[in-house]
Amino acid sequence: MGKSSNELQEQELEVDEDQSFEELGLDSRLIRALQKKGIYKPTPIQRVAVPLIIEGKDVIARAKTGSGKTFAYLLPLLQKLFSSDSDSKSKLSPDAFVLVPTRELCQQVYSEVSSLIELCRVPLKVVQLISAMSTSDLKTALSGQPDILVSTPACIQTCLSAGILQPRAIQASLAMLVLDEADLLLSYGYEDDLRALTAHVPRSCQCLLMSATSSADVEKLKKLILHNPYILTLPEVGDSKDEIIPKNVQQFWISCSARDKFVYILSLLKLELVQNKVLIFTNTIDMGFRLKLFLEQFGIKSAVLNAELPQNSRLHILEEFNAGLFDNLIAIDDGQSHGKEQENGQNEAKGKKSKKHMKQKLDAEFGVVRGIDFKNVHTVINFEMPLSAAGYVHRIGRTGRAYNSGASVSIVSPDEMEIFKEIKSTLGKDGSGDANFIATFPLLTKNAVESLRYRAEDVARSVTKVAVRESRAQDLRNEILNSEKLKAHFEDNPRDLDLLKHDKVLSKKTPPAHLRNIPEYLLDPTTQEAGKIVKLARAAMGNAKSVRRPGSKKKFRGSGNPLKTFSAEGPNGANRRHHLKRKGSNRDDIHPSRQKRSA
Ligand SMILES: Nc1ncnc2c1ncn2[C@@H]1O[C@H](COP(=O)(O)OP(=O)(O)OP(=O)(O)O)[C@@H](O)[C@H]1O
């Protein structure tokens, strides 16, 4: 982005770390609502963006993943609507549009707005519109004369084409337009939809653009929609203005063969060497299910989140995971899961695998990695490496959100070394390929891995292609059973329901006890010790069902993180370098990463 008079870098923004929400000029109802959510202090991007947005300025806010960009625009947006005198009876179209790239984000932003409105007890109305809704559902949603509309650009276009939204009404009513995750909107193929909409956006409309990275796409959107905006570039205080992975995320890696990935992930989870909750990424749906079936045999429960599932099932899985019903979520991110992109043949990502069959089945607006606010994910595991450095940043960004800490472990096979090196050189300090900001995972000894090898290989062999296909189909069947829309069908055809249920029961297996519990004699003492420390830390974080002590919810930060203070190899081991006894500050030798956006 070329620097303009309104372009403010962090140094010029003079962020006052002690500034409170009151000092930002925020309405007391919103402040109370935030307090009820346990939020007391604005994040840096909120400190700079909120007052400017309240003032009515167009703003481009660029701040790293998990930095609180959603509230940075939602709070002033709501505040403005509190005082707007628009008479709902004569409202032709909503006052504010919030556009996001995926349905998952739609739901997330919608929930966030709804809960703020409820907590503030104000008579504002929000609706979410998604492309999967029927014309009559879209009409019904809009007929309630909502104040805020959360949607994807494609769905707005559908409403315009179907005459459900009138261009003239938008021109008369639209006071605020937000493009959230702006760096992703164009790559999802929404350019035409956005162009069509902007033709009807009145000049008086305040436009906001929120993004985790700067890119040519953001620049394009800026030209398309904004008028002389304030450009806020706000990484955390750090060495490099380009760094975008939060500093509170520790990054680790393990080198092993593709086959050994199973025994390594088993060791990490079974020996409890990583903190719950864990988000695991694979690049294909089949691999996701293979992993799920494999872990299941050892009594490790997980769910697979993928574009094949119906929208309501995906939301359900996300809600359950966020609510803590299970600790491990396997998410499929092929680095190019932008359905729209695939349909349009615009995909520039480097994936080699055929997507022929996926095209029809996958949801075009699916996006699980980007922007989704997974609650309390402490560890991200790359079971398979992403296809680009940008993909890596977005995956890792699912942990260490807001003021929380997190860790990532990338399990890298020889044929992924090339992309791993690319990630390191792209994100490493000054682009010099500094390798140390992703440290070797220190808590796992070779002995510990070897002790589990026999069982792991045995079970991995038993997870055949047929078993994977069956499990994938079963997941879909289960979701169909849960689907609201099919209730009516099953009422008319009870036999169909019986058949599905029967199938469900038949395919349930309990993992054998000898795999669920690893016998004591197999456990490596050093790794066992590491596991104990991680467990203790988990308990101290109020994050372990079995060992939680009442009133012990205090979060472990800094040196309290066991990944920073323990080395399984001992002081003389190969990993001494990563003994993680930080020089001075805990973070000193975790080199801040930076990204030259490559996607
Ligand atoms: N001031 C705050 N204090 C503490 N937590 C906050 C604050 N503001 C937001 N959060 C929480 O931080 C988390 C991340 O916020 P949010 O989803 O807005 O990040 P983001 O910048 O949009 O990230 P991404 O680019 O990945 O979408 C959310 O769980 C949110 O509730």
The ligand as a MOL file (V3000), in Angstrom:
LIG
                    3D

  0  0  0     0  0            999 V3000
M  V30 BEGIN CTAB
M  V30 COUNTS 31 33 0 0 0
M  V30 BEGIN ATOM
M  V30 1 N -10.3260 -6.5690 24.5200 0
M  V30 2 C -10.3160 -7.8900 24.5670 0
M  V30 3 N -9.8580 -8.5360 25.6620 0
M  V30 4 C -9.8520 -9.8870 25.7260 0
M  V30 5 N -10.3200 -10.6940 24.7430 0
M  V30 6 C -10.7770 -10.1040 23.6250 0
M  V30 7 C -10.8100 -8.6780 23.4820 0
M  V30 8 N -11.3300 -8.3890 22.2640 0
M  V30 9 C -11.6140 -9.5540 21.6760 0
M  V30 10 N -11.2940 -10.5960 22.4780 0
M  V30 11 C -11.4260 -12.0320 22.1970 0
M  V30 12 O -10.3200 -12.3900 21.3730 0
M  V30 13 C -10.6650 -13.4270 20.4890 0
M  V30 14 C -10.1870 -13.0660 19.0800 0
M  V30 15 O -10.8930 -11.9400 18.5890 0
M  V30 16 P -11.2920 -11.7990 17.0460 0
M  V30 17 O -11.9590 -13.0350 16.5430 0
M  V30 18 O -12.0060 -10.5220 16.8900 0
M  V30 19 O -9.8470 -11.7130 16.3650 0
M  V30 20 P -9.4740 -11.2870 14.9040 0
M  V30 21 O -8.4870 -10.1930 15.0090 0
M  V30 22 O -10.7200 -11.0260 14.1050 0
M  V30 23 O -8.7410 -12.6040 14.3730 0
M  V30 24 P -8.7160 -13.2540 12.8930 0
M  V30 25 O -7.8960 -12.3600 12.0340 0
M  V30 26 O -8.0960 -14.5920 13.1170 0
M  V30 27 O -10.1370 -13.3380 12.4810 0
M  V30 28 C -12.1740 -13.5960 20.6170 0
M  V30 29 O -12.4310 -14.7420 21.4080 0
M  V30 30 C -12.6340 -12.3620 21.3510 0
M  V30 31 O -13.7760 -12.6100 22.1620 0
M  V30 END ATOM
M  V30 BEGIN BOND
M  V30 1 1 1 2
M  V30 2 1 2 3
M  V30 3 2 2 7
M  V30 4 2 3 4
M  V30 5 1 4 5
M  V30 6 2 5 6
M  V30 7 1 6 7
M  V30 8 1 6 10
M  V30 9 1 7 8
M  V30 10 2 8 9
M  V30 11 1 9 10
M  V30 12 1 10 11
M  V30 13 1 11 12
M  V30 14 1 11 30
M  V30 15 1 12 13
M  V30 16 1 13 14
M  V30 17 1 13 28
M  V30 18 1 14 15
M  V30 19 1 15 16
M  V30 20 2 16 17
M  V30 21 1 16 18
M  V30 22 1 16 19
M  V30 23 1 19 20
M  V30 24 2 20 21
M  V30 25 1 20 22
M  V30 26 1 20 23
M  V30 27 1 23 24
M  V30 28 2 24 25
M  V30 29 1 24 26
M  V30 30 1 24 27
M  V30 31 1 28 29
M  V30 32 1 28 30
M  V30 33 1 30 31
M  V30 END BOND
M  V30 END CTAB
M  END
